[in-house]
Amino acid sequence: AQTVTQSQPEMSVQEAETVTLSCTYDTSENNYYLFWYKQPPSRQMILVIRQEAYKQQNATENRFSVNFQKAAKSFSLKISDSQLGDTAMYFCAFEGPGTDKLIFGTGTRLQVFP
Amino acid sequence: DAGVTQSPTHLIKTRGQQVTLRCSPISGHKSVSWYQQVLGQGPQFIFQYYEKEERGRGNFPDRFSARQFPNYSSELNVNALLLGDSALYLCASSSQSGPRTEAFFGQGTRLTVV
């Protein structure tokens, strides 16, 4: 069974600084997808970034980038130039091939301070 | 364009009662998934429907059931409510089945069982 682990329950960063959120996962699959979702107080899950396991190049979306280490089964999220609006819960998620089932970690609460 | 809409936004029920939660996907989206998010945890997969057929079921008791209608909207039913069913129930829709297409989440229904 696949599992996703987020070992940082809470993180804080000052505005304009860089922060990295950690995620590890366990799977026997070779092709899969990894995601970072943001959940602000409004409760709506918003996709931040997605990585396909067969792509070696790390995904990047503006200020958000990932460090995908397939052999180590590690998938960290780096947020550059942090903004107050980045304050939210961040969830790492895994989806295996041929499924529509997202497996989420327990989340990291990120607080951005002015 | 309207996003994924869920109703009601909040609900209070008594133990033993039954509840129906509703989800309207984004127009044109044929896949709907349901997740349960207990306070302090990541969402847990309950069901996925695509083209009105059940495509996946998570590890939840038979008290949980769902269906998808011809217009692709969906209902989640929970019978014989327990205190432990108190959670945020999230609905997600996507245009196709599978991880290649982005899942869009609604703002959820907060269910409290007393």
Interface residues (C-beta under 8 A of the other chain):
Chain A: V4 Y32 Y33 Y37 S42 R43 Q44 M45 I46 L47 R50 F91 A93 E95 G96 P97 G98 T99 D100 K101 L102 I103 F104 G105 T106 G107
Chain B: S31 S33 Y35 G40 Q41 G42 P43 Q44 F45 Q48 Y50 R55 G56 G58 L88 L90 A92 S94 S97 G98 P99 R100 E102 A103 F104 F105 G106 Q107 G108 R110
